[in-house]
């Protein structure tokens, strides 16, 4: 009798554990701006990168104008085959900020919009192995970049992410999500999210060939779905590097984890003047779809290079 009772207790605990895990997986965080005119929901396993200082540059468009960008927050997440990135910037010149953020997107399908005192642009890209949607939107002194991608546009988690976007407390999309009744939300201000701890190591440059060969071999098998880089942001040049005429390439060995997050970065070769730090910051924001091996998400490594020259970047 005792054995039966113990077995029943074990089964009950096991079922409770499964239910707890299911409940946890269906809890998302609604991230809001301080003024609460912008909000969007992300899976609770999100990670955060901060850049309070930001940057300042002068542009000729068509006359010289200074752009100051500060109080930057980056939020990344991955769940059920969908990868997300939210960026929040404070700017002193909204029009110039839009020009800068739209600059690298000229080759993608785009459309302008205005919605509840917000204005912006949407970008879509569809490849044989992926689909991405990106929204750049701004109001007053803030610009937000919302990015999401999956292996195809029918991914329900991706759909729910964009369906949750609200501007001035009104839904931006008329999308319906099958997850809407299942997901419970809690809320948090984007400005209060703490930065996520991260691992950076120093490695050897001769490891580049070995890492690249391993990555190619893992992706070559027919039963695999290859690692897909959905979004790779540029790395900013620094005034210190420009003043010292520092140029060259930075090589980073990046661990693309099965969790959909950048797990570790190893510096194989770096540059002075803050360029290595900026390359690492940009690498942490790469959004990707993990390698799938035998229908299972798999951690892999890949070497990524950042090139810097005076007057330009990557």
MARVEXLUM-52192 format. One line per field, with one value per residue (C-alpha): x, y, z; residue in three letters. Coordinates in nm, 2 decimals. Layout:
REM MARVEXLUM-52192
east	X / ...
north	Y / ...
up	Z / ...
aa	Ala / ...
END
This chain:
REM MARVEXLUM-52192
east	0.00 / 0.28 / 0.44 / 0.11 / 0.07 / 0.43 / 0.37 / 0.05 / 0.23 / 0.51 / 0.26 / 0.08 / 0.40 / 0.51 / 0.18 / 0.20 / 0.56 / 0.45 / 0.16 / 0.39 / 0.63 / 0.34 / 0.21 / 0.56 / 0.61 / 0.28 / 0.38 / 0.49 / 0.61 / 0.44 / 0.73 / 0.61 / 0.77 / 0.78 / 0.49 / 0.31 / 0.23 / 0.43 / 0.41 / 0.47 / 0.47 / 0.77 / 0.84 / 0.95 / 1.30 / 1.41 / 1.76 / 1.85 / 2.15 / 2.19 / 2.37 / 2.28 / 2.55 / 2.47 / 2.64 / 2.65 / 2.73 / 2.70 / 2.54 / 2.49 / 2.13 / 2.14 / 2.30 / 2.50 / 2.28 / 2.38 / 2.21 / 2.23 / 2.11 / 2.10 / 1.91 / 1.92 / 1.76 / 1.78 / 1.55 / 1.60 / 1.40 / 1.34 / 1.05 / 0.90 / 1.11 / 1.06 / 1.33 / 1.26 / 1.44 / 1.31 / 1.52 / 1.44 / 1.63 / 1.60 / 1.69 / 1.72 / 1.61 / 1.33 / 1.35 / 1.73 / 1.70 / 1.45 / 1.68 / 1.97 / 1.77 / 1.61 / 1.94 / 2.04 / 1.70 / 1.68 / 1.68 / 1.39 / 1.01 / 0.89 / 0.58 / 0.53 / 0.25 / 0.11 / -0.09 / -0.21 / 0.05 / 0.32 / 0.48 / 0.71 / 0.80 / 0.76 / 1.01 / 0.95 / 1.19 / 1.11 / 1.38 / 1.36 / 1.46 / 1.32 / 1.07 / 1.13 / 0.92 / 1.07 / 0.89 / 1.06 / 0.83 / 0.88 / 0.69 / 0.81 / 1.17 / 1.17 / 1.24 / 1.15 / 1.27 / 1.06 / 1.20 / 1.07 / 1.17 / 1.10 / 1.15 / 0.81 / 0.54 / 0.29 / 0.47 / 0.21 / 0.45 / 0.58 / 0.22 / 0.13 / 0.44 / 0.33 / -0.04 / 0.05 / 0.20 / 0.01 / 0.06 / -0.12 / -0.30 / -0.45 / -0.35 / -0.13 / -0.22 / -0.56 / -0.39 / -0.57 / -0.34 / -0.43 / -0.22 / -0.41 / -0.63 / -0.34 / -0.08 / -0.09 / 0.09 / 0.27 / 0.41 / 0.74 / 0.89 / 1.16 / 1.38 / 1.38 / 1.49 / 1.84 / 2.12 / 2.16 / 2.50 / 2.71 / 3.03 / 3.32 / 3.65 / 3.98 / 4.07 / 4.33 / 4.31 / 4.41 / 4.08 / 3.89 / 3.94 / 3.84 / 3.52 / 3.42 / 3.47 / 3.26 / 2.98 / 2.98 / 2.98 / 2.69 / 2.48 / 2.56 / 2.37 / 2.03 / 1.83 / 1.95 / 1.80 / 2.10 / 2.17 / 2.01 / 2.12 / 1.80 / 1.95 / 2.31 / 2.34 / 2.63 / 2.91 / 2.97 / 3.30 / 3.43 / 3.59 / 3.89 / 3.96 / 3.91 / 4.15 / 4.41 / 4.35 / 4.27 / 4.15 / 4.12 / 3.92 / 3.78 / 3.71 / 3.47 / 3.37 / 3.01 / 2.81 / 2.47 / 2.27 / 1.98 / 1.79 / 1.79 / 2.03 / 2.39 / 2.55 / 2.91 / 3.16 / 3.53 / 3.76 / 3.99 / 4.14 / 4.05 / 4.12 / 4.18 / 3.98 / 3.66 / 3.60 / 3.62 / 3.37 / 3.13 / 3.17 / 3.08 / 2.78 / 2.66 / 2.72 / 2.51 / 2.21 / 2.24 / 1.90 / 1.90 / 1.73 / 1.93 / 2.07 / 1.82 / 1.97 / 1.74 / 1.45 / 1.62 / 1.75 / 2.13 / 2.40 / 2.67 / 2.96 / 3.04 / 3.32 / 3.18 / 3.41 / 3.36 / 3.57 / 3.65 / 3.79 / 3.81 / 3.49 / 3.30 / 3.20 / 3.12
north	0.00 / 0.23 / 0.17 / 0.26 / 0.58 / 0.68 / 0.62 / 0.83 / 1.11 / 1.10 / 1.11 / 1.40 / 1.59 / 1.51 / 1.64 / 1.96 / 2.02 / 1.99 / 2.23 / 2.48 / 2.47 / 2.51 / 2.81 / 2.96 / 2.92 / 3.11 / 3.41 / 3.71 / 4.05 / 4.36 / 4.61 / 4.97 / 5.31 / 5.55 / 5.75 / 5.42 / 5.54 / 5.24 / 4.88 / 4.53 / 4.18 / 3.95 / 3.60 / 3.60 / 3.46 / 3.80 / 3.95 / 4.32 / 4.53 / 4.89 / 5.19 / 5.50 / 5.72 / 5.64 / 5.84 / 6.17 / 6.23 / 6.51 / 6.44 / 6.64 / 6.59 / 6.83 / 7.07 / 6.98 / 6.86 / 6.70 / 6.38 / 6.28 / 5.93 / 5.82 / 5.61 / 5.31 / 4.98 / 4.66 / 4.37 / 4.03 / 3.71 / 3.37 / 3.12 / 2.85 / 2.92 / 3.30 / 3.56 / 3.91 / 4.24 / 4.56 / 4.88 / 5.21 / 5.53 / 5.88 / 6.13 / 6.51 / 6.52 / 6.28 / 6.34 / 6.29 / 5.98 / 5.83 / 5.91 / 5.73 / 5.42 / 5.39 / 5.42 / 5.06 / 4.93 / 5.06 / 4.72 / 4.58 / 4.61 / 4.90 / 5.11 / 5.44 / 5.48 / 5.72 / 5.59 / 5.78 / 6.06 / 5.80 / 5.78 / 5.52 / 5.26 / 4.88 / 4.65 / 4.29 / 4.04 / 3.68 / 3.43 / 3.06 / 2.99 / 3.28 / 3.56 / 3.89 / 4.20 / 4.52 / 4.83 / 5.16 / 5.40 / 5.73 / 6.00 / 6.31 / 6.23 / 5.85 / 5.60 / 5.23 / 4.95 / 4.63 / 4.32 / 3.97 / 3.67 / 3.30 / 3.03 / 3.13 / 3.40 / 3.14 / 3.10 / 3.17 / 3.30 / 3.56 / 3.65 / 3.70 / 3.92 / 4.17 / 4.14 / 4.26 / 4.60 / 4.90 / 5.27 / 5.51 / 5.20 / 5.10 / 4.79 / 4.87 / 4.54 / 4.39 / 4.05 / 3.77 / 3.54 / 3.18 / 3.23 / 3.53 / 3.34 / 3.12 / 3.39 / 3.58 / 3.92 / 4.11 / 4.45 / 4.64 / 4.97 / 4.93 / 5.19 / 4.98 / 4.65 / 4.55 / 4.44 / 4.07 / 3.93 / 3.80 / 3.60 / 3.74 / 3.55 / 3.59 / 3.32 / 3.24 / 3.36 / 3.02 / 2.88 / 3.06 / 2.78 / 2.51 / 2.69 / 2.76 / 2.40 / 2.27 / 2.51 / 2.41 / 2.04 / 2.08 / 2.27 / 2.04 / 1.73 / 1.69 / 1.64 / 1.97 / 2.32 / 2.55 / 2.84 / 3.15 / 3.50 / 3.71 / 4.04 / 4.15 / 4.52 / 4.74 / 4.83 / 5.20 / 5.36 / 5.56 / 5.91 / 5.76 / 5.51 / 5.78 / 6.02 / 5.75 / 5.63 / 5.28 / 5.05 / 4.68 / 4.37 / 4.22 / 3.85 / 3.71 / 3.34 / 3.35 / 3.07 / 3.06 / 2.87 / 2.64 / 2.88 / 3.14 / 3.37 / 3.46 / 3.26 / 3.35 / 3.56 / 3.48 / 3.75 / 3.60 / 3.94 / 4.29 / 4.66 / 4.95 / 5.27 / 5.10 / 4.92 / 4.57 / 4.67 / 4.81 / 4.49 / 4.28 / 4.50 / 4.46 / 4.09 / 4.04 / 4.18 / 3.94 / 3.77 / 3.42 / 3.09 / 2.81 / 2.52 / 2.22 / 1.88 / 1.57 / 1.81 / 1.94 / 2.29 / 2.27 / 2.50 / 2.59 / 2.83 / 3.06 / 3.32 / 3.67 / 3.95 / 4.33 / 4.56 / 4.92 / 5.19 / 5.57 / 5.73 / 5.40 / 5.10 / 4.73
up	0.00 / 0.08 / -0.26 / -0.43 / -0.22 / -0.31 / -0.67 / -0.67 / -0.49 / -0.75 / -1.04 / -0.88 / -0.83 / -1.18 / -1.33 / -1.11 / -1.23 / -1.59 / -1.53 / -1.36 / -1.65 / -1.90 / -1.70 / -1.69 / -2.06 / -2.12 / -1.91 / -2.11 / -2.00 / -2.14 / -2.18 / -2.16 / -2.21 / -1.91 / -2.06 / -2.14 / -2.49 / -2.63 / -2.52 / -2.65 / -2.49 / -2.50 / -2.36 / -2.00 / -2.09 / -2.23 / -2.20 / -2.17 / -2.29 / -2.17 / -2.32 / -2.12 / -2.27 / -2.63 / -2.91 / -3.09 / -3.46 / -3.72 / -4.05 / -4.38 / -4.47 / -4.65 / -4.40 / -4.09 / -3.80 / -3.47 / -3.36 / -3.00 / -2.90 / -2.54 / -2.28 / -2.51 / -2.41 / -2.61 / -2.52 / -2.70 / -2.66 / -2.84 / -2.80 / -3.02 / -3.32 / -3.32 / -3.24 / -3.12 / -3.06 / -2.92 / -2.92 / -2.74 / -2.81 / -2.68 / -2.96 / -2.98 / -3.35 / -3.44 / -3.82 / -3.83 / -3.62 / -3.86 / -4.15 / -3.98 / -3.88 / -4.22 / -4.40 / -4.39 / -4.50 / -4.85 / -5.01 / -4.82 / -4.89 / -4.69 / -4.62 / -4.43 / -4.18 / -3.92 / -3.62 / -3.31 / -3.32 / -3.41 / -3.75 / -3.89 / -4.14 / -4.17 / -4.34 / -4.45 / -4.59 / -4.70 / -4.79 / -4.86 / -4.50 / -4.30 / -4.27 / -4.08 / -4.00 / -3.86 / -3.75 / -3.68 / -3.50 / -3.33 / -3.12 / -2.95 / -2.85 / -2.87 / -3.15 / -3.12 / -3.34 / -3.32 / -3.49 / -3.52 / -3.73 / -3.78 / -4.04 / -4.19 / -4.14 / -4.00 / -3.67 / -3.41 / -3.15 / -3.40 / -3.48 / -3.12 / -3.06 / -3.33 / -3.24 / -2.89 / -3.01 / -2.87 / -2.95 / -2.72 / -2.57 / -2.91 / -3.10 / -3.40 / -3.59 / -3.64 / -3.62 / -3.42 / -3.22 / -3.12 / -2.81 / -2.69 / -2.45 / -2.32 / -2.24 / -1.92 / -1.90 / -1.63 / -1.70 / -1.66 / -1.76 / -2.02 / -1.84 / -1.52 / -1.68 / -1.55 / -1.79 / -1.83 / -1.72 / -2.01 / -2.07 / -2.29 / -2.32 / -2.50 / -2.75 / -3.02 / -3.37 / -3.50 / -3.38 / -3.66 / -3.92 / -3.67 / -3.57 / -3.93 / -4.04 / -3.74 / -3.83 / -4.20 / -4.11 / -3.87 / -4.13 / -4.42 / -4.32 / -4.49 / -4.17 / -4.04 / -4.07 / -4.08 / -3.84 / -3.99 / -3.90 / -3.92 / -3.82 / -3.77 / -3.65 / -3.75 / -3.50 / -3.44 / -3.50 / -3.20 / -3.18 / -3.00 / -3.28 / -3.55 / -3.37 / -3.35 / -3.70 / -3.58 / -3.86 / -3.92 / -3.85 / -3.53 / -3.52 / -3.26 / -3.20 / -3.11 / -2.94 / -3.09 / -2.82 / -2.87 / -2.64 / -2.93 / -2.73 / -2.78 / -2.50 / -2.51 / -2.72 / -2.75 / -2.88 / -3.14 / -3.26 / -3.14 / -3.19 / -2.96 / -2.92 / -2.80 / -3.13 / -2.98 / -2.71 / -2.98 / -3.19 / -2.89 / -2.81 / -3.17 / -3.17 / -2.86 / -3.05 / -3.35 / -3.39 / -3.53 / -3.57 / -3.40 / -3.59 / -3.59 / -3.59 / -3.60 / -3.53 / -3.21 / -3.15 / -3.12 / -2.99 / -3.24 / -3.29 / -3.58 / -3.64 / -3.72 / -3.83 / -3.80 / -4.03 / -3.95 / -4.17 / -4.13 / -4.27 / -4.26 / -4.06 / -4.14
aa	Unk / Unk / Unk / Unk / Unk / Unk / Unk / Unk / Unk / Unk / Unk / Unk / Unk / Unk / Unk / Unk / Unk / Unk / Unk / Unk / Unk / Unk / Unk / Unk / Unk / Unk / Unk / Unk / Unk / Unk / Unk / Unk / Unk / Unk / Unk / Unk / Unk / Unk / Unk / Unk / Unk / Unk / Unk / Unk / Unk / Unk / Unk / Unk / Unk / Unk / Unk / Unk / Unk / Unk / Unk / Unk / Unk / Unk / Unk / Unk / Unk / Unk / Unk / Unk / Unk / Unk / Unk / Unk / Unk / Unk / Unk / Unk / Unk / Unk / Unk / Unk / Unk / Unk / Unk / Unk / Unk / Unk / Unk / Unk / Unk / Unk / Unk / Unk / Unk / Unk / Unk / Unk / Unk / Unk / Unk / Unk / Unk / Unk / Unk / Unk / Unk / Unk / Unk / Unk / Unk / Unk / Unk / Unk / Unk / Unk / Unk / Unk / Unk / Unk / Unk / Unk / Unk / Unk / Unk / Unk / Unk / Unk / Unk / Unk / Unk / Unk / Unk / Unk / Unk / Unk / Unk / Unk / Unk / Unk / Unk / Unk / Unk / Unk / Unk / Unk / Unk / Unk / Unk / Unk / Unk / Unk / Unk / Unk / Unk / Unk / Unk / Unk / Unk / Unk / Unk / Unk / Unk / Unk / Unk / Unk / Unk / Unk / Unk / Unk / Unk / Unk / Unk / Unk / Unk / Unk / Unk / Unk / Unk / Unk / Unk / Unk / Unk / Unk / Unk / Unk / Unk / Unk / Unk / Unk / Unk / Unk / Unk / Unk / Unk / Unk / Unk / Unk / Unk / Unk / Unk / Unk / Unk / Unk / Unk / Unk / Unk / Unk / Unk / Unk / Unk / Unk / Unk / Unk / Unk / Unk / Unk / Unk / Unk / Unk / Unk / Unk / Unk / Unk / Unk / Unk / Unk / Unk / Unk / Unk / Unk / Unk / Unk / Unk / Unk / Unk / Unk / Unk / Unk / Unk / Unk / Unk / Unk / Unk / Unk / Unk / Unk / Unk / Unk / Unk / Unk / Unk / Unk / Unk / Unk / Unk / Unk / Unk / Unk / Unk / Unk / Unk / Unk / Unk / Unk / Unk / Unk / Unk / Unk / Unk / Unk / Unk / Unk / Unk / Unk / Unk / Unk / Unk / Unk / Unk / Unk / Unk / Unk / Unk / Unk / Unk / Unk / Unk / Unk / Unk / Unk / Unk / Unk / Unk / Unk / Unk / Unk / Unk / Unk / Unk / Unk / Unk / Unk / Unk / Unk / Unk / Unk / Unk / Unk / Unk / Unk / Unk / Unk / Unk / Unk / Unk / Unk / Unk / Unk / Unk
END
